[in-house]
Structure formats: C-alpha cells, structure tokens
Amino acid sequence: MLVGVAYADKFKQTWLKLDVPEGSCVRDAIERSGLLEQFPEIDLAVNKVGIFGRITKLDAPLTDGSRVEIYRSITADPEMVERHDREQDA
C-alpha cells in the first residue's frame, strides 16, 4: 500500500511516498522512509507522530494513502511571538 511520510526541520520540508506492506504501522513507515538516518535529531521516544494531523501512537495501523507526520518540538513560546508581532505592528 502507498503511504506518505513527512518531516520538516527549520530549513527543509521532506515528504516521501513509499510502498509498505499491508499491516504496517506508523513506526514501520518511518523506519522504511530513511528519515531517521537523514535527520538524526528525530527521536521517536521524544518526537510526537501523527496521521493526517492527528497525534497517534507508533503502533497505529496504516491504511492505503495515509500520511504519517513526525512533529518536532516548538522552539519559541507562541505567546512571546504574538507579543513581538504586535509590538512590531505598533
């Protein structure tokens, strides 16, 4: 079955389409994608993962056409960014 795996760091967005066997789970797709080697900062014990924008577990089953996403931590406090933006507009 065909699935997508997506990850974005500060500089680059990567979205790969790959064929995985029936019965594959989120972890299987991520490992098969090669993203763990390409982005060594990804730690599946720390990074949250999702399917189509919904947080899920690594053992969640995939269906044909699923888009697996690996999320990275937010590095800026959203309230501080908003405050900074409002100050710039003033």
N, C-alpha and C positions, 0 to 999 in steps of 0.2 A: 504494500500500500504506500501511497505517496504522502509524505508529510513535510512540513517546513520547520526549520529551527532558526530562531532569531536571537541575536545578542547585539548590544551596542555599548561600546565604551565611550570615553569622552571624545574620541576622534573619528570613530568609524562605526558604521552600522553594517552588520552582516546578516544576511538572510539566505539560508541554503534550503534547497529542495532535495529530499533524498527518499530512497525507497527503503522501507523497513519491513521485516516480516510481519505477517498477521500475528496479533497477540503482543506486539511490542508495547512498552510503556515509555513514559517521558524520559526516564534515565537512559533507556536503550537508544532512543533517538539522539539524545545529547551526546552520548559516548560515540555513536556511529558518525556523528557530524564532523568530528575532528576539532570542534570549537574549544575543547578543554586543552588541547595542545596549542592551538593558535592564540588563546587568551589564558595564560597560566594563572591570572588573577581570579578566575572563576573557581569558586569553592562550593561544590554542591551541598556541603554541610552548612554553608552560610547563605549563599545566594538563594533567593526565592525563585520559584519557577511557576509558569502558568500555561494554560491552553486558551488561546483567543482572549487574553486579558484577564482571565480569572485564575487566581492563585490556586495551585493544586499540589499534590504530592508527587514525588519522583516515581512512585509505582502506579500512578494513574494510567489506565489503559488509553491507547490512542485509537482513533478511527481514521479512515482514509480522508485526507485533506486537513487533518489537524495542524494547527500552527503552534509549536512549542516555543515559549519565550523564556529566556533567562534574564532575570532582573538584577540590576546592581543596586547597591545602597545609594541613597540620596546623600550627596556630599555637602549640600547647602541647606540651611534652615529655610523652608519656604516662606515663613513669616518675615525673616530678615530680607529675603529677596524682594518680597512685595513692598516692604517698607522702603528699601533702597530705590525701587522703581517709582514709588510715589514721590520720594524726595527729589528724584531726577526730573519728574514732570512739573514740580512746583516752580 
